[in-house]
C-alpha cells in the first residue's frame, strides 16, 4: 500500500480512537473530582452558584452551606500542579477542561471566578502552559458580544444556534446542545434514520468551525455511547465515567 493511501487511513484511525469523556455533574458523584481525575476524564463539570461572597457547587440553589468550588476543585487541582510542577498528573500529556455550569447571574459570578483563577495562575493559565487546566463557562453565559471582554483564563461553551465572528469563535471551546432537541431515542437498538440525519447536520456544522461537539441528556448506556461515537460526536456526556472510559477507550 502506498504512503498516499496509508496516511489517510492512519489519520482516520487516530481520530476514531480519540474519544473524549465529559464527567457530567461530577460534584454529585461519591468522590467528586478524584474519581473523574483517576479515570483521566477530558472534561469535568461543576454547577456553581453565588452564596454570600463564595462560589459554591450544587445542582439546585443551595439553602444551607454547600461545598465551595475552591475546596472541591481549585485547591485539589493546584495541589496536583504543586506536586507535578507544570502538569496535573505524572502522565506527560494529560490535562482537562473544568466546565463550570453557571446557575446564577454571570455578571455576579464571573468576576469572582476570574479572581479565584488569578490566585492560582500556575494551574489555570493555559496561555503560559499548554498543560494548564482550561476553564470553560457553560450554563448562564454572558452575551456573545462580551466574550472578548473576559481574560483568556476562561473560554465558553457554545451552542449550534449561535453565530460567532472569527475572533469570538476562538473563545469557544466546544459546541454543546440538548440531545432531546434532535431525538427521543432511548439508547436501545439503532438511532432512527431521521434523527441520525438531524444529528449529522449539527455535528457537521460544529466540525466546519473546527469545534468538538457534545450533547447533554443522551441515553447513558454503552450502546448509545458507541453509536454516538460512530456518528461523529466528539465528547460523550456521562454520569458513568469509569464505565464509559472502559467501553470507549
C-alpha positions as CSV (number, residue, x, y, z in Angstrom):
1,X,0.0,0.0,0.0
2,X,1.4,3.4,-0.9
3,X,2.1,6.1,1.6
4,X,-0.5,8.3,-0.1
5,X,-3.2,5.7,0.6
6,X,-1.9,4.7,4.1
7,X,-1.6,8.1,5.6
8,X,-5.4,9.0,5.4
9,X,-6.2,5.6,6.9
10,X,-3.8,6.2,9.8
11,X,-5.3,9.7,10.4
12,X,-8.8,8.3,10.4
13,X,-7.9,5.6,12.8
14,X,-6.3,8.1,15.1
15,X,-9.4,10.3,15.1
16,X,-11.7,7.3,15.6
17,X,-10.0,6.3,18.8
18,X,-9.7,9.8,20.3
19,X,-13.0,9.7,22.2
20,X,-13.3,12.3,24.9
21,X,-15.3,11.8,28.1
22,X,-17.2,14.5,29.9
23,X,-17.9,13.9,33.6
24,X,-21.4,15.3,33.9
25,X,-22.4,16.7,37.3
26,X,-19.2,15.4,38.7
27,X,-19.8,17.0,42.1
28,X,-22.7,14.6,42.7
29,X,-20.5,11.6,42.5
30,X,-19.3,9.7,45.6
31,X,-15.8,11.1,45.1
32,X,-16.0,14.5,43.4
33,X,-13.1,15.3,41.1
34,X,-11.0,12.4,42.4
35,X,-12.8,9.6,40.5
36,X,-13.0,11.6,37.2
37,X,-9.4,12.6,37.5
38,X,-8.3,9.0,38.2
39,X,-10.2,7.9,35.0
40,X,-8.5,10.7,33.1
41,X,-11.8,12.4,32.1
42,X,-11.3,15.1,29.4
43,X,-13.9,17.4,30.9
44,X,-15.1,17.7,34.5
45,X,-18.3,19.6,35.2
46,X,-19.5,21.5,38.3
47,X,-22.7,23.6,38.7
48,X,-21.8,26.8,40.5
49,X,-23.9,29.4,42.5
50,X,-23.1,32.5,44.4
51,X,-23.7,32.1,48.1
52,X,-22.8,35.2,50.0
53,X,-19.4,36.1,48.6
54,X,-18.4,32.5,47.7
55,X,-18.8,30.3,44.7
56,X,-20.5,27.0,45.8
57,X,-21.2,23.8,44.0
58,X,-24.7,22.4,43.9
59,X,-27.3,21.1,41.5
60,X,-30.2,23.2,42.9
61,X,-29.9,26.6,44.6
62,X,-28.4,25.8,47.9
63,X,-30.4,26.5,51.0
64,X,-27.7,25.8,53.5
65,X,-23.9,25.5,53.4
66,X,-22.7,23.9,50.2
67,X,-19.1,22.9,49.3
68,X,-17.2,25.6,47.6
69,X,-15.7,25.5,44.1
70,X,-12.4,26.3,45.7
71,X,-12.5,23.3,48.1
72,X,-13.8,20.7,45.7
73,X,-11.8,21.7,42.6
74,X,-9.5,24.7,42.7
75,X,-7.4,23.7,45.7
76,X,-7.1,19.9,44.7
77,X,-6.0,20.9,41.2
78,X,-3.5,23.4,42.5
79,X,-2.1,20.8,44.9
80,X,-1.5,18.4,42.0
81,X,0.3,21.2,40.0
82,X,2.5,21.8,43.0
83,X,3.3,18.1,43.1
84,X,3.9,17.6,39.4
85,X,5.2,21.1,38.7
86,X,4.0,22.1,35.2
87,X,1.3,19.4,34.9
88,X,-1.7,18.0,36.7
89,X,-0.5,14.3,36.7
90,X,2.5,12.1,36.1
91,X,1.0,11.4,32.6
92,X,3.0,13.6,30.3
93,X,0.1,14.6,28.1
94,X,-2.9,14.6,30.4
95,X,-4.9,17.8,31.0
96,X,-8.6,18.5,31.1
97,X,-11.3,21.2,30.9
98,X,-13.0,22.3,34.0
99,X,-16.6,23.1,32.9
100,X,-18.3,25.5,35.3
101,X,-22.1,25.5,34.7
102,X,-23.1,28.9,35.9
103,X,-26.5,28.9,37.6
104,X,-26.7,32.5,38.8
105,X,-26.0,35.8,37.0
106,X,-22.7,35.6,35.1
107,X,-22.2,39.3,35.8
108,X,-22.0,38.3,39.5
109,X,-20.2,35.0,39.2
110,X,-17.6,35.5,36.6
111,X,-15.6,38.3,38.3
112,X,-15.3,36.0,41.4
113,X,-14.4,33.1,39.2
114,X,-11.7,35.0,37.4
115,X,-10.3,36.3,40.7
116,X,-10.1,32.8,42.0
117,X,-8.3,31.6,38.9
118,X,-5.8,34.5,39.1
119,X,-4.9,33.4,42.6
120,X,-3.9,30.1,41.0
121,X,-2.4,31.1,37.7
122,X,0.2,28.3,37.5
123,X,-2.7,25.8,37.4
124,X,-5.1,27.6,35.1
125,X,-3.2,29.9,32.7
126,X,-3.2,27.8,29.5
127,X,-1.7,30.7,27.6
128,X,1.5,30.2,29.5
129,X,1.3,26.4,29.9
130,X,-0.5,24.2,27.5
131,X,-0.9,21.6,30.2
132,X,-2.8,24.0,32.5
133,X,-6.5,23.4,33.1
134,X,-8.8,25.2,30.7
135,X,-11.9,26.6,32.5
136,X,-15.0,26.6,30.3
137,X,-18.0,28.6,31.2
138,X,-21.4,26.9,30.4
139,X,-24.9,27.4,31.6
140,X,-25.7,31.1,32.1
141,X,-23.1,32.8,29.9
142,X,-22.6,36.5,29.1
143,X,-23.8,37.9,25.8
144,X,-21.7,36.7,22.9
145,X,-20.6,40.2,22.1
146,X,-19.0,40.4,25.5
147,X,-16.9,37.2,25.3
148,X,-13.8,39.2,24.3
149,X,-14.1,41.4,27.4
150,X,-13.0,38.4,29.6
151,X,-9.4,37.2,30.1
152,X,-8.1,34.2,28.3
153,X,-8.3,32.3,31.6
154,X,-11.9,31.4,30.6
155,X,-13.4,30.1,27.4
156,X,-17.1,29.5,26.7
157,X,-19.4,26.6,25.8
158,X,-21.1,27.4,22.5
159,X,-24.4,26.5,21.0
160,X,-25.3,25.4,17.5
161,X,-27.9,28.2,17.2
162,X,-25.4,30.9,18.0
163,X,-23.4,32.8,15.4
164,X,-19.8,33.9,16.1
165,X,-17.4,36.1,14.3
166,X,-14.0,34.7,13.6
167,X,-12.3,36.4,16.7
168,X,-15.1,35.4,19.1
169,X,-15.1,31.8,17.8
170,X,-11.6,31.5,19.2
171,X,-13.1,31.9,22.7
172,X,-15.5,29.0,22.2
173,X,-14.0,25.7,23.5
174,X,-16.8,23.4,22.3
175,X,-20.3,23.3,20.9
176,X,-23.0,21.7,23.2
177,X,-26.7,21.1,22.9
178,X,-29.6,19.2,24.3
179,X,-29.8,15.8,22.6
180,X,-33.6,15.8,23.2
181,X,-34.0,18.6,20.7
182,X,-32.9,16.2,18.0
183,X,-34.1,12.8,19.1
184,X,-36.2,10.9,21.7
185,X,-34.2,7.7,21.1
186,X,-33.8,5.7,24.4
187,X,-30.5,4.1,23.6
188,X,-31.9,0.8,22.6
189,X,-31.2,-0.6,19.1
190,X,-30.2,1.9,16.5
191,X,-30.7,5.6,16.2
192,X,-33.7,6.3,14.0
193,X,-32.6,7.4,10.5
194,X,-34.4,10.7,10.6
195,X,-32.8,11.6,14.0
196,X,-29.4,10.4,12.7
197,X,-29.6,12.9,9.8
198,X,-30.6,15.8,12.1
199,X,-27.6,15.0,14.3
200,X,-25.2,14.7,11.4
201,X,-26.1,18.1,10.2
202,X,-25.4,19.8,13.5
203,X,-22.2,17.8,14.0
204,X,-21.0,18.8,10.6
205,X,-21.7,22.5,11.3
206,X,-19.6,22.3,14.6
207,X,-16.8,20.5,12.8
208,X,-16.8,23.1,10.0
209,X,-15.8,25.6,12.7
210,X,-13.2,23.2,14.0
211,X,-15.0,22.7,17.3
212,X,-15.7,19.5,19.1
213,X,-19.4,18.8,19.9
214,X,-21.2,17.4,22.9
215,X,-24.8,16.6,23.6
216,X,-26.2,16.5,27.1
217,X,-29.3,14.4,28.0
218,X,-28.1,11.5,25.9
219,X,-29.1,7.9,26.7
220,X,-26.3,7.0,29.2
221,X,-25.6,3.4,28.0
222,X,-22.7,1.6,26.3
223,X,-24.8,1.0,23.2
224,X,-25.7,4.7,23.0
225,X,-22.1,5.9,23.6
226,X,-20.8,3.7,20.8
227,X,-23.5,4.7,18.3
228,X,-22.9,8.4,19.1
229,X,-19.2,8.0,18.7
230,X,-19.7,6.3,15.3
231,X,-21.9,9.3,14.4
232,X,-19.1,11.7,15.0
233,X,-19.9,13.1,18.4
234,X,-16.5,14.1,19.9
235,X,-17.4,14.3,23.6
236,X,-19.5,11.7,25.4
237,X,-21.5,13.2,28.2
238,X,-21.9,10.7,31.0
239,X,-22.6,10.2,34.7
240,X,-20.8,6.8,34.4
241,X,-17.3,7.9,33.8
242,X,-15.5,4.7,34.7
243,X,-17.8,2.6,32.6
244,X,-17.7,4.9,29.7
245,X,-13.9,5.0,29.8
246,X,-13.7,1.2,29.8
247,X,-16.2,1.0,26.9
248,X,-14.8,3.7,24.7
249,X,-11.1,3.8,25.1
